[in-house]
């Protein structure tokens, strides 16, 4: 039994690795920005790696640890994420702390191709972290996986499933082939290198056996779902540029969409490599997408996720826009109508302030839903506000329930949509 510290333990790779190692009899010390709920983590440590840039920040958490696996990573700089701090300076402090305390075995997850080209800050900082580790005297292993696919999904793997739900598939221009690697194969590889007798001080690219375009990967999933082939369409460069910038804007609000400008630069480079050295060192023969999917039955839950993935993005664009637009209209062109409505209830001199307060409340709810850290509060605020409008309207103007345009009736589907948004809010 070993005690293994895993950074990024709540992520796609880290959570699966923690489960695998626990089943193998190891104890897990989990590092994350927020405490997770996995039962397979023996001890939780809440730590923001981007702030832990000195070895002293790590030493207290390494007591009794036998090996370290770094699974932490972020796609792009944003309000809450710093690629340089997470990929380079933060992990460099971790590596230094391991040297100080005598922890020899360190397995570090990088990304395929970063040693050949660094088209974005993602790959540049990933490679900087690789070099930081290679400069140490530790028994290090650097694994550089391609796009990782598996039963659990997040980021690009989730987006691929979501795109597979579209009968007409829009594809980005200037994309290069990818050799996707299965999550199970990656986790098995990490487990292999945790063995004290395993080789060390080596770099390995983890690439699957098939070199595919993005559309071909999506087609594999669509076939697995039992859906007919989609018609593909390459979208124009100007529209792709707008979509990537919208992804950047969502990132600035605290969301983590996989479609951002760093992703555009990385997929233009491609994610391919030679799996032969991987197999030679470990004996692992990587699975293809078709092999991995054939081993798992398609469930209705999988189809629901695929269809809801893109609808979720639309939902969290529409809801903030709806509330903010409602408030702005009430303060501008709709103010006279709102004033007349309030006066019809007998509000008198309070009519004007009531319209203004209601409009500001709508705008505040929309802004909270848009800002990821406050989204859950915004959704509950929207539910409360909708309920208030329904009750107040019923008391003051019950005839509005019978209006042809249904101003009060429409509150019901709005209420339900916010409940659905709460149900699908979690990302992983």
C-alpha positions in Angstrom: 0.0 0.0 0.0 1.2 3.5 -0.9 -0.1 6.9 0.0 -0.4 8.8 -3.2 -1.0 12.5 -3.5 -3.0 13.5 -6.5 -3.4 17.1 -7.7 -6.5 17.9 -9.7 -8.2 15.0 -7.9 -11.7 16.3 -8.8 -10.9 16.4 -12.5 -11.6 14.0 -15.3 -8.3 12.1 -14.9 -7.7 12.7 -11.2 -11.1 11.3 -10.0 -10.8 8.2 -12.1 -7.3 7.6 -11.0 -8.3 8.0 -7.3 -10.9 5.3 -7.8 -8.5 2.9 -9.5 -5.7 3.3 -7.0 -8.1 2.9 -4.0 -9.4 -0.4 -5.5 -5.7 -1.4 -5.7 -5.3 -0.8 -2.0 -3.6 2.6 -2.0 -4.5 5.6 0.1 -5.2 8.9 -1.7 -4.4 12.4 -0.6 -6.5 14.6 -2.8 -5.5 18.2 -3.8 -8.2 20.4 -5.2 -9.4 24.0 -5.2 -12.6 22.8 -3.6 -13.2 19.8 -1.4 -14.9 17.0 -3.3 -17.2 14.2 -2.2 -15.4 11.1 -3.4 -15.3 8.4 -0.8 -12.1 7.0 -2.3 -10.0 10.0 -1.1 -8.5 9.3 2.3 -7.5 12.9 3.1 -8.7 16.0 1.3 -6.6 19.1 1.0 -8.2 22.3 -0.3 -5.4 24.2 -2.1 -5.2 26.5 -5.1 -2.1 25.4 -7.0 -1.8 28.8 -8.6 -1.2 30.3 -5.2 1.1 27.5 -3.9 4.2 28.8 -5.6 6.7 28.1 -2.7 7.8 24.7 -1.5 6.6 25.6 2.0 3.0 25.7 0.7 3.4 22.0 -0.1 5.5 20.5 2.7 2.7 20.3 5.2 0.6 18.3 2.8 3.3 15.8 1.9 3.8 14.2 5.3 3.6 10.4 4.9 3.2 10.6 1.1 5.0 8.0 -1.0 4.4 9.2 -4.5 2.9 12.2 -6.3 0.7 12.3 -9.4 0.1 15.8 -10.9 -3.1 15.8 -12.9 -3.8 19.6 -12.5 -4.3 21.6 -15.6 -6.3 24.6 -17.0 -7.0 25.4 -20.7 -6.7 29.2 -20.7 -6.0 32.2 -18.5 -9.2 33.7 -17.1 -10.6 35.4 -14.0 -10.1 32.2 -11.9 -7.4 30.3 -13.8 -3.7 31.0 -14.4 -1.9 28.7 -16.8 1.6 29.7 -15.8 0.9 29.4 -12.1 -0.8 26.0 -12.4 1.4 24.4 -15.1 4.8 25.8 -14.1 5.4 27.8 -10.9 2.9 25.9 -8.8 4.1 22.5 -9.8 7.7 23.6 -9.6 7.2 24.4 -5.9 5.6 20.9 -5.5 8.6 19.2 -7.2 11.0 21.2 -5.0 9.1 20.1 -1.9 9.3 16.5 -3.0 13.1 16.8 -3.2 13.3 18.4 0.2 11.2 15.7 1.9 12.6 12.8 0.0 9.6 11.7 -2.1 11.2 10.1 -5.1 8.4 9.0 -7.5 6.6 11.9 -9.3 4.3 11.3 -12.3 3.4 14.4 -14.2 0.7 14.7 -16.8 1.5 17.1 -19.7 0.0 17.2 -23.2 1.0 15.6 -26.4 3.3 17.6 -28.7 4.2 20.4 -26.3 7.9 19.5 -26.7 7.6 20.0 -30.5 5.6 23.2 -30.6 3.9 25.7 -28.2 1.2 27.6 -30.2 -0.5 28.9 -27.0 0.1 29.7 -23.4 -1.4 26.3 -22.5 1.3 24.3 -24.3 4.0 26.8 -23.5 3.4 26.6 -19.8 2.8 22.8 -19.9 6.3 22.4 -21.4 7.8 24.8 -18.9 6.4 22.5 -16.1 7.9 19.5 -17.9 11.3 21.2 -17.9 11.0 22.1 -14.3 10.5 18.4 -13.4 13.3 17.2 -15.7 15.7 19.5 -13.9 15.2 17.7 -10.6 16.9 14.6 -9.2 13.5 12.9 -8.7 12.4 9.5 -10.2 10.1 11.4 -12.6 7.8 10.2 -15.4 6.3 12.7 -17.8 3.2 11.4 -19.6 1.9 13.4 -22.6 -1.6 12.2 -23.5 -3.6 13.2 -26.6 -7.2 14.1 -26.2 -8.6 11.8 -23.4 -11.9 10.1 -23.9 -13.8 7.9 -21.4 -17.1 7.1 -19.8 -16.9 10.2 -17.5 -16.6 13.3 -19.6 -15.5 16.9 -19.2 -14.2 19.6 -21.5 -13.4 18.4 -25.0 -14.7 14.9 -24.4 -18.0 16.3 -23.3 -18.2 18.6 -26.3 -17.6 15.7 -28.7 -20.6 13.8 -27.2 -22.7 17.0 -27.4 -21.8 17.6 -31.0 -22.6 13.9 -31.8 -26.3 14.8 -31.0 -26.5 17.2 -34.0 -27.9 15.8 -37.3 -26.2 18.7 -39.0 -22.7 18.9 -37.7 -20.8 22.3 -37.8 -17.0 21.8 -37.8 -14.3 24.4 -37.2 -11.9 25.2 -40.0 -8.1 24.5 -39.8 -8.3 21.4 -37.5 -5.6 18.7 -37.7 -5.9 15.0 -36.9 -6.1 13.6 -33.4 -5.2 10.2 -31.9 -7.5 10.1 -28.9 -6.5 8.0 -25.9 -8.8 6.2 -23.7 -9.1 7.3 -20.0 -8.8 3.7 -18.8 -5.5 3.2 -20.7 -4.1 6.4 -19.2 -5.1 5.4 -15.7 -3.6 1.9 -16.2 -0.4 3.6 -17.3 -0.2 5.8 -14.3 -0.8 2.8 -12.0 2.0 1.0 -13.8 4.5 3.7 -13.2 3.6 3.9 -9.5 5.2 0.5 -9.1 8.6 1.1 -7.3 10.3 -1.2 -9.9 8.9 0.7 -12.9 11.3 2.7 -15.0 11.7 6.4 -14.4 13.2 9.6 -15.8 11.5 9.1 -19.2 8.9 11.0 -21.3 6.1 9.1 -23.1 3.5 10.2 -25.6 0.2 8.5 -25.1 -1.6 8.4 -28.4 -4.3 6.0 -29.5 -4.0 3.7 -32.5 -6.3 5.7 -34.9 -5.5 9.1 -36.4 -8.9 10.8 -36.9 -10.3 14.1 -37.8 -12.7 15.6 -35.3 -15.7 14.8 -37.5 -14.6 11.2 -37.7 -14.4 11.0 -33.9 -17.8 12.5 -33.5 -19.1 10.0 -36.1 -17.9 7.1 -34.0 -20.0 8.4 -31.1 -23.0 9.0 -33.3 -22.8 5.4 -34.5 -22.6 4.2 -30.9 -25.7 6.1 -30.0 -27.5 4.4 -32.9 -28.1 7.6 -34.8 -27.7 7.9 -38.6 -24.6 9.7 -40.0 -24.7 13.5 -39.6 -24.3 15.9 -42.5 -21.1 17.9 -41.9 -20.5 21.6 -42.7 -17.2 23.5 -42.2 -18.2 26.9 -40.8 -16.5 30.0 -42.2 -13.4 31.5 -40.5 -15.2 34.7 -39.4 -17.9 32.8 -37.6 -15.3 30.4 -36.0 -13.4 33.5 -34.8 -16.6 34.9 -33.2 -17.4 31.6 -31.5 -13.9 31.3 -30.0 -14.1 34.8 -28.7 -17.5 34.1 -27.2 -15.9 31.1 -25.5 -13.2 33.5 -24.1 -15.9 35.8 -22.8 -17.6 32.9 -21.1 -14.3 32.0 -19.6 -13.9 35.5 -18.2 -17.2 35.0 -16.5 -15.9 31.9 -14.7 -17.3 29.2 -17.0 -15.0 26.7 -18.6 -16.1 26.1 -22.2 -13.7 23.8 -24.2 -14.1 26.1 -27.3 -11.7 29.0 -26.6 -8.8 30.6 -28.5 -6.2 28.4 -26.9 -8.2 25.4 -28.1 -8.3 26.8 -31.6 -4.5 27.1 -31.6 -4.0 23.6 -30.2 -6.3 21.8 -32.6 -4.6 23.6 -35.5 -1.4 21.9 -34.3 -3.1 18.5 -34.0 -2.6 15.9 -31.3 -0.8 12.9 -32.8 2.1 10.7 -31.8 3.6 7.3 -32.0 2.1 4.8 -29.5 4.9 2.2 -30.0 7.2 3.5 -27.2 4.3 3.5 -24.8 3.5 -0.1 -25.6 7.2 -1.1 -25.5 7.7 0.3 -22.0 4.4 -0.7 -20.4 3.1 -3.5 -22.5 -0.2 -1.6 -22.8 -1.9 -1.7 -26.2 -4.1 1.4 -26.5 -7.7 0.9 -27.5 -9.4 2.6 -30.4 -12.6 4.6 -29.9 -14.5 1.8 -31.6 -13.1 -0.8 -29.3 -13.7 1.2 -26.2 -17.3 2.1 -27.1 -18.1 -1.5 -28.1 -17.2 -2.6 -24.6 -19.9 -0.3 -23.1 -23.6 -0.4 -23.8 -25.4 2.7 -24.9 -27.8 3.9 -22.2 -30.6 6.5 -22.3 -28.5 8.5 -19.8 -25.7 8.8 -22.4 -28.2 10.1 -25.0 -29.7 12.5 -22.5 -26.3 13.9 -21.8 -25.4 14.3 -25.4 -28.6 16.1 -26.2 -28.5 18.3 -23.1 -24.9 19.4 -23.4 -25.4 22.0 -26.1 -28.8 22.9 -24.7 -27.2 23.7 -21.4 -24.9 26.2 -23.1 -27.9 27.8 -24.8 -29.9 27.8 -21.5 -27.2 29.7 -19.7 -27.0 32.3 -22.5 -30.7 32.7 -22.8 -31.6 33.0 -19.0 -29.2 35.9 -18.2 -30.2 37.7 -21.4 -33.8 37.2 -20.6 -33.6 38.7 -17.1 -31.2 41.6 -18.0 -33.3 42.5 -21.1 -36.5 42.4 -19.1 -35.0 44.9 -16.6 -33.5 47.2 -19.2 -36.8 47.3 -21.2 -38.7 48.1 -18.0 -36.4 51.0 -17.3 -36.5 52.4 -20.8 -39.1 51.9 -23.6 -41.4 49.7 -21.4 -41.4 52.1 -18.4 -44.7 53.8 -19.3 -46.5 50.4 -19.7 -45.0 49.2 -16.5 -46.1 52.3 -14.7 -49.7 52.0 -16.1 -49.8 48.4 -15.0 -48.7 49.2 -11.5 -51.2 52.1 -11.2 -54.0 49.7 -12.3 -53.3 47.7 -9.1 -53.9 50.7 -6.9 -50.2 51.2 -6.1 -50.6 55.0 -6.6 -47.4 57.0 -5.8 -45.5 53.7 -5.3 -46.0 52.7 -8.9 -42.8 54.3 -10.2 -40.5 53.0 -7.5 -42.0 49.6 -7.8 -41.2 49.4 -11.5 -37.7 50.6 -10.9 -37.1 48.1 -8.1 -38.5 45.3 -10.1 -36.4 46.1 -13.1 -33.2 46.3 -11.0 -34.0 43.0 -9.4 -34.4 41.4 -12.8 -31.0 42.8 -13.9 -29.3 41.6 -10.7 -30.7 38.1 -11.2 -29.5 38.0 -14.8 -26.0 39.2 -13.8 -25.8 36.6 -11.1 -26.8 33.8 -13.4 -24.1 34.9 -15.9 -21.3 35.1 -13.3 -20.4 31.4 -12.7 -19.5 31.9 -9.0 -23.0 33.3 -8.4 -25.0 31.3 -10.8 -26.7 29.1 -8.2 -27.7 32.1 -6.2 -29.0 33.8 -9.4 -31.1 30.7 -10.3 -32.6 30.6 -6.8 -33.2 34.3 -7.0 -34.9 33.9 -10.3 -37.2 31.2 -8.8 -38.0 33.4 -5.8 -38.7 36.4 -8.1 -40.9 34.4 -10.4 -42.9 33.1 -7.5 -43.2 36.6 -6.1 -44.5 37.9 -9.5 -47.0 35.1 -9.7 -48.4 35.5 -6.2 -48.4 39.3 -6.4 -50.1 39.2 -9.8 -52.7 36.8 -8.5 -53.5 39.0 -5.6 -53.4 42.4 -7.4 -54.5 41.5 -10.9 -55.9 38.0 -11.1 -57.4 38.8 -14.5 -53.9 38.7 -16.0 -54.1 34.9 -15.8 -56.8 35.1 -18.6 -55.0 37.7 -20.7 -54.5 36.5 -24.4 -50.7 36.8 -24.2 -50.6 35.0 -20.8 -48.2 37.3 -18.8 -48.8 35.2 -15.6 -49.2 31.8 -17.3 -45.7 32.2 -18.9 -44.2 32.3 -15.4 -44.8 28.6 -15.1 -42.5 27.4 -17.9 -40.0 30.0 -16.9 -40.0 28.6 -13.3 -39.6 25.0 -14.7 -36.7 26.1 -16.9 -34.8 27.5 -13.9 -35.3 24.2 -12.1 -33.9 22.3 -15.1 -30.9 24.8 -15.1 -30.2 24.0 -11.5 -30.4 20.2 -12.2 -27.8 20.4 -15.0 -25.5 23.1 -13.5 -22.8 20.9 -12.2 -19.9 20.4 -14.6 -18.3 17.3 -13.1 
